[in-house]
Amino acid sequence: MHDETLFGSRVRAGALETLASTSKPLTAYRVAKVIGAQPIQVLTILKTLEPDLVQRTDEGWVLKSDSLRHFLREELGRREMERRTEKDELLTRLRLRPRLERGRR
């Protein structure tokens, strides 16, 4: 699934994924740095999202929707597994052994 298509833009998708990946409030500046976007663009997007999705606190922005957080975390996990599989296949083709770490088999 392409999150850009689902959420309307790369920046909006990246901002939501970043907020979903942490339980701590993040400033719009921090989110922008993580996803490689302009802080004003991230701030504008966060301000236009529905209040039941994101909330601004004294410390920063948080994702309020547990169902959206769950969906985004599953998507991030799926992409991470795909990256690991691609990396392992490449290492195997090069006759190198993939490292077994973090519960990987």
C-alpha positions as CSV (number, residue, x, y, z in Angstrom):
1,M,0.0,0.0,0.0
2,H,1.2,3.5,-0.8
3,D,0.7,5.7,2.2
4,E,1.0,8.8,0.0
5,T,-2.1,7.7,-1.9
6,L,-4.0,6.8,1.2
7,F,-3.2,10.0,3.1
8,G,-2.9,12.5,0.2
9,S,0.7,13.4,0.4
10,R,4.1,12.1,1.4
11,V,4.5,14.7,4.2
12,R,1.1,14.0,5.7
13,A,1.8,10.2,5.6
14,G,5.2,10.8,7.1
15,A,4.0,13.0,9.9
16,L,1.3,10.5,10.9
17,E,3.8,7.6,10.7
18,T,6.3,9.5,12.8
19,L,3.7,10.3,15.5
20,A,2.5,6.7,15.4
21,S,5.9,5.4,16.0
22,T,6.4,7.1,19.4
23,S,4.4,7.6,22.5
24,K,6.1,10.9,23.3
25,P,4.8,14.2,22.0
26,L,6.9,15.6,19.2
27,T,7.2,19.2,17.9
28,A,6.4,19.9,14.3
29,Y,10.0,20.8,13.8
30,R,11.1,17.4,15.1
31,V,8.6,15.6,12.9
32,A,9.8,17.6,9.9
33,K,13.4,16.7,10.6
34,V,12.6,13.0,10.8
35,I,10.7,12.9,7.5
36,G,12.8,15.5,5.6
37,A,10.2,18.1,5.2
38,Q,9.8,21.8,5.9
39,P,8.6,22.6,9.5
40,I,6.0,25.0,8.3
41,Q,4.5,22.4,6.0
42,V,4.3,19.9,8.8
43,L,2.8,22.4,11.2
44,T,0.2,23.4,8.6
45,I,-0.7,19.7,8.0
46,L,-1.0,18.9,11.7
47,K,-3.2,21.9,12.3
48,T,-5.6,20.9,9.5
49,L,-6.1,17.3,10.7
50,E,-9.2,16.3,12.7
51,P,-8.9,16.9,16.4
52,D,-9.8,13.3,17.1
53,L,-6.7,12.2,15.1
54,V,-4.0,14.4,16.5
55,Q,-3.8,16.8,19.5
56,R,-1.4,19.6,20.3
57,T,-0.1,19.5,23.9
58,D,2.4,21.8,25.7
59,E,5.2,19.3,24.8
60,G,4.2,18.8,21.1
61,W,1.9,16.8,18.9
62,V,0.5,13.4,19.7
63,L,-1.5,10.9,17.7
64,K,-4.8,10.4,19.6
65,S,-6.4,7.7,17.4
66,D,-5.5,4.3,18.7
67,S,-6.9,2.6,15.6
68,L,-4.8,4.8,13.3
69,R,-1.7,4.2,15.4
70,H,-2.3,0.4,15.3
71,F,-2.8,0.5,11.5
72,L,0.4,2.7,10.9
73,R,2.5,0.6,13.2
74,E,1.5,-2.6,11.4
75,E,2.3,-1.0,8.1
76,L,5.7,0.2,9.4
77,G,6.4,-3.3,10.7
78,R,5.4,-4.9,7.3
79,R,7.8,-2.5,5.5
80,E,10.6,-3.3,7.9
81,M,10.2,-7.0,7.3
82,E,10.3,-6.4,3.5
83,R,13.5,-4.4,3.9
84,R,15.0,-7.2,6.0
85,T,14.0,-9.9,3.5
86,E,15.5,-7.9,0.6
87,K,18.7,-7.3,2.5
88,D,19.0,-11.0,3.5
89,E,18.4,-12.1,-0.1
90,L,21.1,-9.7,-1.3
91,L,23.6,-11.0,1.3
92,T,22.8,-14.6,0.4
93,R,23.4,-13.9,-3.3
94,L,26.8,-12.4,-2.3
95,R,27.5,-15.5,-0.3
96,L,27.4,-13.6,2.9
97,R,25.5,-14.7,6.0
98,P,22.7,-12.5,7.2
99,R,23.0,-11.5,10.8
100,L,20.5,-13.0,13.2
101,E,19.4,-10.4,15.6
102,R,16.4,-9.0,17.3
103,G,14.5,-12.2,17.2
104,R,15.1,-12.9,13.5
105,R,15.2,-16.5,12.3
